């Protein structure tokens, strides 16, 4: 199961950006999420899902890329 919908809901809750306005394939920076906001968002994701996102993914720019990484980390945690 993809975490995309959950991440969209979290972005809406935290930043007020409706999922309909955030294209999963577009840069999150285009919606005003700078590097600091993205780092804070990743901390929020870690807390919500009880996971640790590896620090070696500095090039994540889209919500789809972030969802794929979260899915990968969650799957590894279950395995």
N, CA, C and O atoms as a MOPAC input file, in Angstrom:
PM7 MOZYME 1SCF
protein

 N      0.83500 1    -1.18000 1     0.00000 1
 C      0.00000 1     0.00000 1     0.00000 1
 C      0.88300 1     1.24700 1     0.00000 1
 O      1.80800 1     1.36300 1     0.80400 1
 N      0.59900 1     2.14100 1    -0.87500 1
 C      1.38300 1     3.36300 1    -0.96700 1
 C      0.99800 1     4.33600 1     0.14900 1
 O     -0.16700 1     4.44400 1     0.53100 1
 N      1.98000 1     5.01800 1     0.64300 1
 C      1.74800 1     6.00600 1     1.69500 1
 C      1.43300 1     7.38600 1     1.11700 1
 O      1.32200 1     8.35800 1     1.86400 1
 N      1.28900 1     7.47700 1    -0.20000 1
 C      1.07700 1     8.77300 1    -0.85300 1
 C     -0.11200 1     9.52700 1    -0.26600 1
 O      0.01500 1    10.70400 1     0.07200 1
 N     -1.24300 1     8.88100 1    -0.14000 1
 C     -2.44600 1     9.55000 1     0.37500 1
 C     -2.21900 1    10.05300 1     1.80600 1
 O     -2.62300 1    11.16300 1     2.15300 1
 N     -1.57400 1     9.23400 1     2.62100 1
 C     -1.29800 1     9.64500 1     3.99700 1
 C     -0.36200 1    10.85500 1     4.03100 1
 O     -0.52700 1    11.74900 1     4.86100 1
 N      0.62100 1    10.88000 1     3.12600 1
 C      1.54300 1    12.01800 1     3.06800 1
 C      0.82100 1    13.27100 1     2.57600 1
 O      1.07500 1    14.37100 1     3.06600 1
 N     -0.07800 1    13.10000 1     1.60700 1
 C     -0.85900 1    14.24500 1     1.12200 1
 C     -1.70800 1    14.82000 1     2.26100 1
 O     -1.80000 1    16.03600 1     2.42300 1
 N     -2.32200 1    13.93900 1     3.04100 1
 C     -3.13300 1    14.39200 1     4.16400 1
 C     -2.28000 1    15.10900 1     5.20200 1
 O     -2.70500 1    16.11100 1     5.77700 1
 N     -1.08900 1    14.60100 1     5.43900 1
 C     -0.18500 1    15.21500 1     6.40800 1
 C      0.27400 1    16.59600 1     5.93700 1
 O      0.38200 1    17.52200 1     6.74000 1
 N      0.54100 1    16.73300 1     4.65200 1
 C      0.92700 1    18.04200 1     4.10800 1
 C     -0.22500 1    19.02800 1     4.24900 1
 O     -0.01900 1    20.19600 1     4.58100 1
 N     -1.42700 1    18.55200 1     3.99800 1
 C     -2.57700 1    19.44200 1     4.14200 1
 C     -2.72600 1    19.88800 1     5.59900 1
 O     -2.97400 1    21.06200 1     5.87500 1
 N     -2.57400 1    18.95700 1     6.50700 1
 C     -2.70200 1    19.26000 1     7.93100 1
 C     -1.61400 1    20.23300 1     8.39800 1
 O     -1.89400 1    21.18300 1     9.12900 1
 N     -0.37900 1    19.98700 1     7.97300 1
 C      0.75900 1    20.76400 1     8.47400 1
 C      0.94600 1    22.09500 1     7.74000 1
 O      1.28800 1    23.10300 1     8.35700 1
 N      0.71900 1    22.09600 1     6.41500 1
 C      1.02700 1    23.28700 1     5.61900 1
 C     -0.18700 1    23.90600 1     4.93500 1
 O     -0.07000 1    24.95100 1     4.29500 1
 N     -1.35400 1    23.26800 1     5.06600 1
 C     -2.56100 1    23.82900 1     4.47100 1
 C     -2.62800 1    23.71000 1     2.96000 1
 O     -3.37100 1    24.44600 1     2.31200 1
 N     -1.85800 1    22.79000 1     2.39200 1
 C     -1.86600 1    22.59800 1     0.94100 1
 C     -2.77800 1    21.41600 1     0.61700 1
 O     -2.45300 1    20.28000 1     0.96300 1
 N     -3.91100 1    21.65900 1    -0.03700 1
 C     -4.82600 1    20.56600 1    -0.36200 1
 C     -4.16000 1    19.56100 1    -1.31200 1
 O     -3.38600 1    19.94900 1    -2.18600 1
 N     -4.46300 1    18.27600 1    -1.13500 1
 C     -3.88000 1    17.24800 1    -2.01300 1
 C     -4.12000 1    17.52400 1    -3.49700 1
 O     -3.28100 1    17.18700 1    -4.33200 1
 N     -5.25100 1    18.13000 1    -3.82600 1
 C     -5.55500 1    18.41700 1    -5.22600 1
 C     -4.60200 1    19.44400 1    -5.83400 1
 O     -4.48600 1    19.54100 1    -7.05600 1
 N     -3.92500 1    20.20400 1    -4.98600 1
 C     -2.99200 1    21.23000 1    -5.46600 1
 C     -1.53900 1    20.76100 1    -5.46200 1
 O     -0.65000 1    21.51200 1    -5.86300 1
 N     -1.29100 1    19.55200 1    -5.02300 1
 C      0.08200 1    19.05400 1    -4.93200 1
 C      0.24300 1    17.83900 1    -5.83200 1
 O     -0.10500 1    16.71900 1    -5.45900 1
 N      0.77200 1    18.07900 1    -7.01200 1
 C      1.02800 1    17.00900 1    -7.97300 1
 C      2.14800 1    16.13000 1    -7.40700 1
 O      3.23300 1    16.63600 1    -7.12100 1
 N      1.90500 1    14.82400 1    -7.23900 1
 C      2.92800 1    13.93800 1    -6.67700 1
 C      4.23100 1    13.92400 1    -7.47800 1
 O      5.28800 1    13.60400 1    -6.93300 1
 N      4.16300 1    14.26800 1    -8.75900 1
 C      5.35300 1    14.25200 1    -9.60700 1
 C      6.06300 1    15.60400 1    -9.68100 1
 O      7.15300 1    15.69900 1   -10.24500 1
 N      5.46100 1    16.64300 1    -9.11900 1
 C      6.05000 1    17.98300 1    -9.16500 1
 C      6.91200 1    18.22700 1    -7.92600 1
 O      6.72600 1    17.59400 1    -6.88700 1
 N      7.84000 1    19.14100 1    -8.05500 1
 C      8.71000 1    19.50100 1    -6.94200 1
 C      7.89300 1    20.07700 1    -5.78600 1
 O      7.05500 1    20.95700 1    -5.98200 1
 N      8.14700 1    19.57400 1    -4.59500 1
 C      7.46300 1    20.12100 1    -3.42300 1
 C      7.92500 1    21.54800 1    -3.15800 1
 O      7.21300 1    22.32600 1    -2.52300 1
 N      9.09200 1    21.88400 1    -3.63400 1
 C      9.61500 1    23.23900 1    -3.45300 1
 C      8.76400 1    24.26700 1    -4.20100 1
 O      8.69400 1    25.43100 1    -3.80700 1
 N      8.11700 1    23.82500 1    -5.28300 1
 C      7.25200 1    24.73100 1    -6.04100 1
 C      6.04400 1    25.16900 1    -5.22600 1
 O      5.42800 1    26.19000 1    -5.53100 1
 N      5.70100 1    24.41300 1    -4.20000 1
 C      4.57700 1    24.76000 1    -3.32500 1
 C      5.05000 1    25.45600 1    -2.05700 1
 O      4.28000 1    25.63200 1    -1.11300 1
 N      6.32300 1    25.85200 1    -2.04000 1
 C      6.83100 1    26.62500 1    -0.91900 1
 C      7.50200 1    25.82500 1     0.17900 1
 O      7.83100 1    26.37900 1     1.22700 1
 N      7.71100 1    24.54200 1    -0.03600 1
 C      8.39900 1    23.73700 1     0.97100 1
 C      9.90200 1    23.78200 1     0.69300 1
 O     10.41200 1    23.04300 1    -0.15000 1
 N     10.59400 1    24.64900 1     1.40600 1
 C     12.04200 1    24.75900 1     1.22200 1
 C     12.74200 1    23.60300 1     1.94300 1
 O     12.08100 1    22.72500 1     2.49800 1
 N     14.05200 1    23.60300 1     1.93500 1
 C     14.82600 1    22.50900 1     2.53400 1
 C     14.50600 1    22.31300 1     4.00900 1
 O     14.39200 1    21.17900 1     4.47300 1
 N     14.36300 1    23.40200 1     4.74500 1
 C     14.05300 1    23.30600 1     6.16600 1
 C     12.65400 1    22.71100 1     6.37700 1
 O     12.46500 1    21.84900 1     7.23500 1
 N     11.69400 1    23.17000 1     5.59900 1
 C     10.33200 1    22.64600 1     5.71800 1
 C     10.29600 1    21.16400 1     5.36300 1
 O      9.58000 1    20.39000 1     5.99800 1
 N     11.06400 1    20.76800 1     4.35300 1
 C     11.10200 1    19.35100 1     3.98000 1
 C     11.72600 1    18.51100 1     5.09100 1
 O     11.25700 1    17.41000 1     5.38200 1
 N     12.78200 1    19.03100 1     5.70800 1
 C     13.41000 1    18.31000 1     6.82100 1
 C     12.41900 1    18.16100 1     7.97200 1
 O     12.31200 1    17.08600 1     8.56200 1
 N     11.69900 1    19.22800 1     8.29200 1
 C     10.69300 1    19.16300 1     9.35000 1
 C      9.58700 1    18.17200 1     8.98300 1
 O      9.09700 1    17.43500 1     9.83900 1
 N      9.20200 1    18.16000 1     7.71400 1
 C      8.16800 1    17.24200 1     7.25700 1
 C      8.63100 1    15.79200 1     7.40800 1
 O      7.84100 1    14.92400 1     7.78000 1
 N      9.88600 1    15.53300 1     7.12600 1
 C     10.41900 1    14.17700 1     7.28500 1
 C     10.40400 1    13.76500 1     8.75400 1
 O     10.10500 1    12.61300 1     9.06700 1
 N     10.72300 1    14.68700 1     9.65600 1
 C     10.62400 1    14.38200 1    11.09200 1
 C      9.18700 1    14.04200 1    11.46400 1
 O      8.93600 1    13.12100 1    12.24100 1
 N      8.26100 1    14.78500 1    10.90800 1
 C      6.83900 1    14.54100 1    11.15100 1
 C      6.43400 1    13.14500 1    10.65400 1
 O      5.68300 1    12.42900 1    11.31600 1
 N      6.94200 1    12.78300 1     9.48800 1
 C      6.67300 1    11.45600 1     8.91100 1
 C      7.23300 1    10.36600 1     9.81800 1
 O      6.56800 1     9.36300 1    10.08000 1
 N      8.45400 1    10.56700 1    10.29300 1
 C      9.07200 1     9.57500 1    11.17600 1
 C      8.23500 1     9.36800 1    12.43200 1
 O      8.03800 1     8.23700 1    12.87800 1
 N      7.75100 1    10.45600 1    12.99300 1
 C      6.91300 1    10.35100 1    14.19500 1
 C      5.59200 1     9.65600 1    13.89400 1
 O      5.15700 1     8.78800 1    14.65000 1
 N      4.96100 1    10.03300 1    12.79900 1
 C      3.65200 1     9.48200 1    12.45100 1
 C      3.71400 1     7.97800 1    12.18000 1
 O      2.85300 1     7.22700 1    12.63800 1
 N      4.73000 1     7.54300 1    11.43800 1
 C      4.81300 1     6.14600 1    11.01400 1
 C      5.72200 1     5.29100 1    11.90400 1
 O      5.78800 1     4.07500 1    11.72700 1
 N      6.41500 1     5.90900 1    12.85000 1
 C      7.31000 1     5.15200 1    13.71700 1
 C      8.48400 1     4.54700 1    12.96400 1
 O      8.89700 1     3.41900 1    13.23300 1
 N      9.01500 1     5.31200 1    12.01700 1
 C     10.13300 1     4.83800 1    11.19300 1
 C     11.27200 1     5.84000 1    11.27800 1
 O     11.12200 1     6.93000 1    11.83000 1
 N     12.41100 1     5.45200 1    10.72400 1
 C     13.54700 1     6.35900 1    10.60300 1
 C     13.92900 1     6.43400 1     9.13600 1
 O     14.37500 1     5.44700 1     8.55000 1
 N     13.75400 1     7.60600 1     8.54600 1
 C     14.10100 1     7.81300 1     7.14300 1
 C     15.60300 1     8.03600 1     7.06000 1
 O     16.13100 1     8.91600 1     7.73900 1
 N     16.30600 1     7.24900 1     6.23600 1
 C     17.76000 1     7.41200 1     6.12600 1
 C     18.13500 1     8.82200 1     5.65500 1
 O     17.44000 1     9.43200 1     4.84300 1
 N     19.24400 1     9.31400 1     6.18600 1
 C     19.71900 1    10.66000 1     5.83300 1
 C     20.38600 1    10.72100 1     4.46500 1
 O     20.69500 1    11.81000 1     3.98200 1
 N     20.61200 1     9.58400 1     3.83900 1
 C     21.35200 1     9.57000 1     2.57900 1
 C     20.44900 1     9.73300 1     1.35500 1
 O     20.74100 1     9.18800 1     0.29000 1
 N     19.35900 1    10.48000 1     1.50500 1
 C     18.43300 1    10.73000 1     0.39900 1
 C     18.19700 1    12.22500 1     0.21100 1
 O     17.05200 1    12.67700 1     0.24800 1
 N     19.25700 1    12.99500 1     0.01200 1
 C     19.09800 1    14.44400 1    -0.05600 1
 C     18.42900 1    14.93900 1    -1.33500 1
 O     18.03500 1    16.10400 1    -1.40700 1
 N     18.29300 1    14.09100 1    -2.33500 1
 C     17.75800 1    14.53700 1    -3.61700 1
 C     16.26100 1    14.31600 1    -3.75900 1
 O     15.71600 1    14.50500 1    -4.84600 1
 N     15.59500 1    13.92600 1    -2.70300 1
 C     14.15200 1    13.73500 1    -2.77800 1
 C     13.50800 1    15.09400 1    -2.97800 1
 O     13.71100 1    16.01600 1    -2.18800 1
 N     12.72600 1    15.20700 1    -4.04600 1
 C     12.14900 1    16.48900 1    -4.40200 1
 C     10.64000 1    16.41900 1    -4.60600 1
 O      9.94700 1    17.42500 1    -4.45600 1
 N     10.12700 1    15.23700 1    -4.94600 1
 C      8.69800 1    15.11900 1    -5.20900 1
 C      8.01900 1    14.28800 1    -4.13100 1
 O      8.65800 1    13.50900 1    -3.42400 1
 N      6.74600 1    14.46900 1    -4.02700 1
 C      5.97500 1    13.69500 1    -3.05900 1
 C      5.97500 1    12.22000 1    -3.44200 1
 O      5.98200 1    11.35500 1    -2.56600 1
 N      5.96600 1    11.92400 1    -4.73100 1
 C      6.00200 1    10.52800 1    -5.18400 1
 C      7.31600 1     9.86400 1    -4.76200 1
 O      7.31400 1     8.71200 1    -4.32900 1
 N      8.43200 1    10.57900 1    -4.88500 1
 C      9.72700 1    10.03200 1    -4.45100 1
 C      9.74000 1     9.79700 1    -2.94300 1
 O     10.24400 1     8.77900 1    -2.46900 1
 N      9.18800 1    10.73800 1    -2.20400 1
 C      9.14100 1    10.60800 1    -0.75700 1
 C      8.24100 1     9.44100 1    -0.35400 1
 O      8.58500 1     8.67500 1     0.54700 1
 N      7.09800 1     9.30300 1    -1.01100 1
 C      6.18300 1     8.19400 1    -0.70800 1
 C      6.85300 1     6.85400 1    -0.99600 1
 O      6.69600 1     5.90400 1    -0.22900 1
 N      7.59900 1     6.77300 1    -2.10000 1
 C      8.29500 1     5.52800 1    -2.43300 1
 C      9.33200 1     5.18700 1    -1.36300 1
 O      9.47600 1     4.02600 1    -0.98100 1
 N     10.04600 1     6.19200 1    -0.88500 1
 C     11.04100 1     5.96600 1     0.16900 1
 C     10.36000 1     5.52300 1     1.47300 1
 O     10.82000 1     4.58600 1     2.12500 1
 N      9.28800 1     6.18300 1     1.84300 1
 C      8.56300 1     5.82100 1     3.06000 1
 C      8.03900 1     4.39000 1     2.94300 1
 O      8.12600 1     3.61200 1     3.89300 1
 N      7.49700 1     4.04900 1     1.78000 1
 C      6.99800 1     2.68400 1     1.56100 1
 C      8.13500 1     1.66600 1     1.72100 1
 O      7.95500 1     0.60900 1     2.32600 1
 N      9.29200 1     2.00100 1     1.17500 1
 C     10.45400 1     1.10300 1     1.25900 1
 C     10.88900 1     0.91300 1     2.71000 1
 O     11.14800 1    -0.21200 1     3.13700 1
 N     10.96900 1     1.99700 1     3.46400 1
 C     11.39400 1     1.92800 1     4.86400 1
 C     10.35900 1     1.16000 1     5.69400 1
 O     10.72100 1     0.34700 1     6.54500 1
 N      9.08200 1     1.41900 1     5.44200 1
 C      8.02800 1     0.71200 1     6.17800 1
 C      8.05700 1    -0.78100 1     5.86800 1
 O      7.88300 1    -1.60200 1     6.76900 1
 N      8.27500 1    -1.14000 1     4.60900 1
 C      8.33400 1    -2.54900 1     4.22800 1
 C      9.52400 1    -3.24200 1     4.88100 1
 O      9.41000 1    -4.38300 1     5.32900 1
 N     10.67100 1    -2.55200 1     4.93800 1
 C     11.86000 1    -3.12600 1     5.56000 1
 C     11.64800 1    -3.31700 1     7.05800 1
 O     12.16700 1    -4.26600 1     7.64400 1
 N     10.89300 1    -2.42600 1     7.67000 1
 C     10.62100 1    -2.52900 1     9.10800 1
 C      9.75600 1    -3.74700 1     9.41300 1
 O      9.94400 1    -4.40600 1    10.43600 1
 N      8.81900 1    -4.04300 1     8.53500 1
 C      7.91000 1    -5.17200 1     8.72100 1
 C      8.62100 1    -6.49800 1     8.47500 1
 O      8.32800 1    -7.50300 1     9.12300 1
 N      9.55700 1    -6.48700 1     7.53200 1
 C     10.24600 1    -7.72400 1     7.13400 1
 C     11.20300 1    -8.24900 1     8.17600 1
 O     11.84200 1    -9.27900 1     7.96400 1

